[in-house]
Amino acid sequence: MTLAIERIETHLVSTPLEPPIVHAFLGARTRFVSLVVLIHTKNGPTGFGYMTGESPRQMAAIGQIVEDLGERLIADGADARRHLYLYDKMWNWTVDLLHEGAATLAMAAIDIALWDIKGKAAGEPLWRLLGGSRQTVPAYASETLWRHQSIGELEAAGADLVARGYDAMKLRLGNRPISEDVARAVALRRAVGPDVKIMTDVLWASRPDEAIRLARAMRDSEADLFWFEEPVRDGNWDGLRRVRDANVITVAAGERISTPAQAHELVESVDHAILDVHHIGGITPWLQAAAILDAADLPISVHIVPEVQAHLVAAQRTGGWVEYMHWWDPIYEEPLQAHNGRLTLSEKPGLGVEPSPEALRKLRIA
């Protein structure tokens, strides 16, 4: 039976951030705006995908690209399970937009929905369809420990995460004197104890020489960091290699790569790769990038999108950690939630989660 695409619908929804995040260059973030994409097939399953950001206008613009691509996919008449064929079609149809931004994000939302259809049609959860041998993956808490929080707030938040069962969490660094960042990391370490993994994220805030000095100061302290993420400006591969080659601390990066070919740069520049299924354009190119990283024996962790990327990590030989926040839970009928620092994937076919029709109405942005 052919599963031709019959209709694509988009929903622009807003989920609140409470308390707001004071971001280094985006200001106070009070919500996430998500573009939810539903792909309906003729006499077959409906697939769910989404893309998330902050600006309603930007997300609406991506929605326009999704709708344009949807019309073309419907006219093509191909089976929704032919993900490689359909991805190549979308790639060619968006050549005039380039493939480093909005077009890639639009393709990601569609591609995720197509893989959801593929799993549902096969009657298998995505993690098993992809060959995964484990149903549970480790998750690190990333909802707190921000730059704007005081040391006392960091200590209280870290202790709370440990009490909730997390054995890994992310602390943000940068944009302050090195001595202050070290003091914050040491205070958090003392609050959470010696067995908790502390991932740190510099959010592209340092020049290579600054990042190396910060890494050395952390190494010589009690902080005992698990990784040092995105220490230099995005795209500065030479600078990233300098930090990695200093051999001071485990360097992690990669959440902003937008093509599988850029995985080769990660192989040469980091100790621990970070992928993002939205930024790279969907599950299809994510798997292509992961194959390159696996061949180099690099661990692969992921940036947010846990309800999708937990499946991908579960199916990777070198799969590492899933970054977990609960911010998108209001969208779903039954959200994927972390328990004791772990995400356990269901036996439901496809992604195993469904957007709530009521939530799509209630959270809708005009």
C-alpha positions as CSV (number, residue, x, y, z in Angstrom):
1,M,0.0,0.0,0.0
2,T,1.3,3.4,-1.0
3,L,1.2,6.1,1.7
4,A,0.9,9.2,-0.4
5,I,0.8,12.6,1.4
6,E,-2.7,14.0,1.4
7,R,-2.5,17.1,3.5
8,I,-0.1,19.1,5.6
9,E,-1.2,21.3,8.4
10,T,0.8,23.8,10.5
11,H,0.2,25.2,14.0
12,L,2.1,28.1,15.6
13,V,2.0,27.7,19.4
14,S,3.6,29.4,22.4
15,T,4.8,27.7,25.5
16,P,5.9,29.9,28.5
17,L,9.3,30.0,30.2
18,E,8.8,30.4,34.0
19,P,11.0,31.9,35.2
20,P,12.3,33.7,32.1
21,I,15.9,33.0,31.0
22,V,18.2,36.0,30.7
23,H,20.1,35.1,27.6
24,A,23.6,36.5,26.7
25,F,22.5,38.0,23.4
26,L,18.7,37.4,23.1
27,G,17.7,39.2,26.2
28,A,15.0,37.9,28.5
29,R,13.4,34.9,27.0
30,T,9.8,34.4,28.3
31,R,8.5,31.8,25.9
32,F,9.3,29.4,23.1
33,V,7.3,29.6,19.8
34,S,7.0,26.3,18.1
35,L,5.8,25.4,14.6
36,V,4.0,22.1,14.8
37,V,3.7,20.2,11.5
38,L,1.2,17.4,10.9
39,I,1.5,15.3,7.7
40,H,-1.6,13.3,6.9
41,T,-1.4,10.3,4.5
42,K,-4.2,8.8,2.4
43,N,-5.7,6.0,4.4
44,G,-2.6,5.8,6.6
45,P,-1.0,7.4,9.7
46,T,-0.4,11.0,10.5
47,G,3.1,12.1,11.3
48,F,4.2,14.8,13.8
49,G,7.2,17.1,13.5
50,Y,8.0,20.5,14.9
51,M,10.5,23.3,14.9
52,T,11.0,25.7,17.8
53,G,12.4,29.2,18.3
54,E,11.5,32.5,19.9
55,S,10.1,34.9,17.3
56,P,6.6,34.3,16.1
57,R,7.3,36.0,12.8
58,Q,10.4,33.9,12.1
59,M,8.6,30.7,13.0
60,A,5.7,31.8,10.8
61,A,8.1,32.4,7.9
62,I,9.4,28.9,8.3
63,G,5.7,27.7,8.3
64,Q,5.3,29.4,4.9
65,I,8.3,27.3,3.6
66,V,6.8,24.2,5.1
67,E,3.5,24.8,3.4
68,D,5.2,25.5,0.0
69,L,7.2,22.3,0.3
70,G,4.0,20.4,1.4
71,E,2.2,21.4,-1.7
72,R,5.1,20.2,-3.8
73,L,5.3,16.9,-1.9
74,I,1.5,16.3,-2.4
75,A,1.8,17.0,-6.1
76,D,4.7,14.6,-6.4
77,G,2.6,11.8,-5.1
78,A,5.5,9.8,-3.6
79,D,5.1,7.4,-0.7
80,A,5.7,9.2,2.6
81,R,8.1,6.4,3.7
82,R,10.6,7.3,0.9
83,H,12.5,9.6,3.2
84,L,15.7,9.8,1.2
85,Y,13.9,10.5,-2.1
86,L,11.7,13.1,-0.5
87,Y,14.6,14.8,1.3
88,D,16.5,15.1,-1.9
89,K,13.4,16.7,-3.5
90,M,13.1,19.2,-0.7
91,W,16.8,20.0,-0.9
92,N,16.6,20.8,-4.6
93,W,13.3,22.8,-4.2
94,T,15.0,25.1,-1.6
95,V,18.3,25.7,-3.4
96,D,17.5,29.4,-3.9
97,L,17.1,29.8,-0.2
98,L,20.5,28.2,0.6
99,H,20.8,25.5,3.2
100,E,22.1,27.2,6.3
101,G,18.9,28.5,8.0
102,A,15.1,28.7,7.4
103,A,15.0,26.2,4.6
104,T,16.9,23.6,6.7
105,L,14.6,24.2,9.7
106,A,11.5,23.7,7.5
107,M,12.9,20.5,6.1
108,A,13.7,19.3,9.6
109,A,10.0,19.6,10.7
110,I,8.8,17.8,7.7
111,D,11.5,15.1,7.8
112,I,10.8,14.3,11.5
113,A,7.1,13.9,10.6
114,L,7.9,11.6,7.7
115,W,10.0,9.4,10.1
116,D,7.1,9.3,12.5
117,I,4.9,8.1,9.7
118,K,7.6,5.5,8.8
119,G,7.6,4.1,12.3
120,K,3.8,4.1,12.6
121,A,3.4,2.3,9.3
122,A,5.9,-0.3,10.4
123,G,4.3,-0.6,13.8
124,E,7.7,0.0,15.5
125,P,9.0,2.8,17.8
126,L,11.6,4.9,16.1
127,W,14.4,3.8,18.4
128,R,13.9,0.2,17.4
129,L,13.2,1.0,13.7
130,L,16.7,2.6,13.6
131,G,18.3,-0.5,15.1
132,G,18.5,0.6,18.7
133,S,19.3,-1.9,21.4
134,R,18.4,0.2,24.4
135,Q,15.1,1.8,25.4
136,T,16.5,4.1,28.1
137,V,19.1,6.8,27.6
138,P,20.7,9.2,30.1
139,A,19.5,12.8,30.3
140,Y,21.2,15.8,31.9
141,A,19.1,18.6,33.4
142,S,19.4,21.9,31.5
143,E,16.5,23.9,32.7
144,T,18.4,26.0,35.2
145,L,22.0,27.0,36.3
146,W,22.0,30.1,34.1
147,R,24.6,32.9,33.9
148,H,22.3,35.5,35.6
149,Q,21.8,33.4,38.7
150,S,23.7,34.1,41.9
151,I,26.0,31.6,43.5
152,G,23.4,31.0,46.2
153,E,20.7,30.3,43.5
154,L,23.1,27.9,41.7
155,E,23.7,26.0,44.9
156,A,20.0,25.7,45.6
157,A,19.1,24.7,42.0
158,G,21.8,22.1,41.9
159,A,20.8,20.5,45.2
160,D,17.2,20.5,44.0
161,L,18.2,18.7,40.7
162,V,20.1,16.0,42.7
163,A,17.0,15.6,45.0
164,R,15.0,15.0,41.9
165,G,17.3,12.2,40.8
166,Y,19.6,13.8,38.3
167,D,23.2,12.8,38.2
168,A,24.2,15.2,35.4
169,M,23.4,18.9,34.8
170,K,24.6,21.9,32.7
171,L,26.1,25.1,34.1
172,R,26.5,28.1,31.8
173,L,29.8,30.0,31.8
174,G,31.3,33.1,30.2
175,N,30.9,36.9,30.0
176,R,32.5,37.4,33.4
177,P,36.0,37.3,34.9
178,I,37.6,33.8,35.0
179,S,37.9,33.8,38.8
180,E,34.1,34.4,39.1
181,D,33.3,31.5,36.7
182,V,35.6,29.2,38.7
183,A,34.0,30.2,42.0
184,R,30.5,29.5,40.6
185,A,31.5,26.1,39.3
186,V,33.3,25.2,42.5
187,A,30.3,26.2,44.6
188,L,28.0,24.1,42.4
189,R,30.4,21.1,42.8
190,R,30.3,21.4,46.5
191,A,26.5,21.6,46.5
192,V,25.9,18.5,44.3
193,G,28.7,16.3,45.5
194,P,31.5,14.4,43.8
195,D,29.5,12.0,41.7
196,V,27.4,14.3,39.7
197,K,28.5,15.2,36.2
198,I,28.7,18.9,35.5
199,M,28.5,19.8,31.9
200,T,29.4,23.5,31.1
201,D,28.4,25.7,28.2
202,V,30.3,28.8,27.3
203,L,27.8,29.8,24.6
204,W,30.4,30.8,22.1
205,A,31.5,33.7,24.4
206,S,35.3,33.4,24.3
207,R,38.2,33.8,22.0
208,P,40.4,30.7,21.8
209,D,43.1,32.1,24.2
210,E,40.5,33.1,26.7
211,A,38.8,29.7,26.5
212,I,42.1,27.9,27.1
213,R,42.8,30.1,30.2
214,L,39.3,29.4,31.6
215,A,39.7,25.7,30.9
216,R,43.1,25.6,32.7
217,A,41.7,27.5,35.7
218,M,38.8,25.0,35.9
219,R,41.2,22.1,35.6
220,D,43.2,23.4,38.5
221,S,40.1,23.9,40.7
222,E,37.7,21.6,42.5
223,A,35.1,22.0,39.8
224,D,35.8,18.6,38.1
225,L,33.9,19.4,34.9
226,F,32.6,16.7,32.6
227,W,32.8,18.8,29.4
228,F,33.5,22.3,28.1
229,E,30.9,23.1,25.4
230,E,31.0,25.7,22.6
231,P,33.9,27.7,24.0
232,V,34.5,29.9,20.9
233,R,32.4,31.7,18.3
234,D,30.3,29.4,16.1
235,G,32.1,28.4,12.9
236,N,35.6,29.2,14.3
237,W,36.9,25.7,13.6
238,D,40.6,26.7,13.9
239,G,39.9,28.3,17.3
240,L,37.9,25.3,18.4
241,R,40.8,23.0,17.4
242,R,43.2,25.2,19.4
243,V,41.2,24.7,22.5
244,R,40.8,21.0,22.0
245,D,44.5,20.6,21.1
246,A,45.5,22.3,24.4
247,N,44.4,19.0,25.9
248,V,43.2,20.6,29.1
249,I,39.5,19.5,29.2
250,T,37.0,17.6,27.2
251,V,35.8,19.9,24.5
252,A,32.2,19.5,23.2
253,A,30.5,21.3,20.3
254,G,28.4,20.9,17.2
255,E,24.8,21.9,17.9
256,R,24.9,24.5,15.1
257,I,26.2,22.4,12.3
258,S,23.7,22.4,9.4
259,T,25.0,19.8,7.0
260,P,26.3,16.3,7.5
261,A,29.6,17.3,5.8
262,Q,30.3,19.6,8.7
263,A,30.6,16.5,10.9
264,H,34.1,16.1,9.4
265,E,35.0,19.4,11.1
266,L,33.7,18.0,14.4
267,V,35.9,15.0,14.0
268,E,39.0,17.3,13.7
269,S,37.9,19.8,16.4
270,V,36.2,18.2,19.4
271,D,36.3,15.3,21.9
272,H,32.5,15.0,22.2
273,A,30.1,15.8,19.4
274,I,26.8,17.6,20.0
275,L,24.1,17.3,17.3
276,D,20.7,19.1,16.9
277,V,18.1,17.4,14.7
278,H,16.5,20.8,13.9
279,H,19.6,22.7,13.0
280,I,21.0,19.9,10.8
281,G,17.7,19.6,8.9
282,G,16.0,16.5,10.3
283,I,16.5,12.9,11.1
284,T,17.8,11.9,7.7
285,P,20.8,14.2,7.7
286,W,21.3,13.6,11.4
287,L,21.9,9.9,10.8
288,Q,24.3,10.8,8.0
289,A,26.3,13.0,10.3
290,A,26.2,10.4,13.1
291,A,27.7,7.8,10.8
292,I,30.7,10.0,10.2
293,L,31.1,10.6,13.9
294,D,30.7,6.9,14.7
295,A,33.4,6.0,12.2
296,A,35.7,8.3,14.2
297,D,34.6,6.7,17.5
298,L,33.4,10.1,18.8
299,P,30.6,10.1,21.5
300,I,27.4,11.8,20.3
301,S,25.2,13.8,22.6
302,V,22.3,16.0,21.5
303,H,21.0,19.6,22.0
304,I,17.4,19.7,23.2
305,V,14.4,18.2,21.2
306,P,14.4,15.2,23.6
307,E,11.2,13.6,22.3
308,V,12.9,13.0,19.0
309,Q,16.6,12.8,19.8
310,A,16.3,10.3,22.6
311,H,15.3,7.8,19.8
312,L,18.4,8.8,17.9
313,V,20.8,8.5,20.8
314,A,19.3,5.1,21.7
315,A,20.2,3.9,18.2
316,Q,23.8,5.0,18.2
317,R,26.8,2.8,19.2
318,T,28.5,5.9,20.6
319,G,25.3,7.6,21.8
320,G,25.8,9.8,24.9
321,W,23.5,12.2,26.6
322,V,20.2,13.9,25.9
323,E,19.8,17.5,27.0
324,Y,16.5,17.7,28.8
325,M,14.1,20.5,29.5
326,H,10.4,20.2,30.2
327,W,9.5,23.4,28.4
328,W,7.6,21.7,25.5
329,D,5.6,19.3,27.6
330,P,2.3,21.4,27.4
331,I,2.1,20.6,23.6
332,Y,1.7,16.8,24.2
333,E,-1.0,14.4,25.2
334,E,1.6,12.3,27.1
335,P,5.0,14.1,27.1
336,L,8.3,12.2,27.4
337,Q,9.6,13.0,30.8
338,A,12.8,12.3,32.7
339,H,12.8,10.1,35.7
340,N,15.9,9.8,37.9
341,G,18.0,11.3,35.2
342,R,16.8,8.9,32.5
343,L,14.4,9.0,29.5
344,T,12.6,5.7,28.8
345,L,11.1,5.5,25.4
346,S,7.8,3.8,24.9
347,E,6.7,0.9,22.7
348,K,4.3,3.1,20.8
349,P,5.1,3.3,17.1
350,G,6.9,6.2,15.6
351,L,8.0,9.0,18.0
352,G,5.6,7.7,20.6
353,V,4.3,11.2,21.4
354,E,1.3,13.1,20.0
355,P,0.4,16.8,20.1
356,S,-2.7,17.5,22.0
357,P,-5.5,19.0,19.8
358,E,-6.7,21.0,22.8
359,A,-3.2,22.3,23.4
360,L,-2.8,23.3,19.8
361,R,-5.9,25.4,20.1
362,K,-5.2,26.8,23.6
363,L,-1.5,27.7,22.9
364,R,-2.1,29.0,19.3
365,I,-0.6,32.3,18.2
366,A,-2.6,34.1,15.6
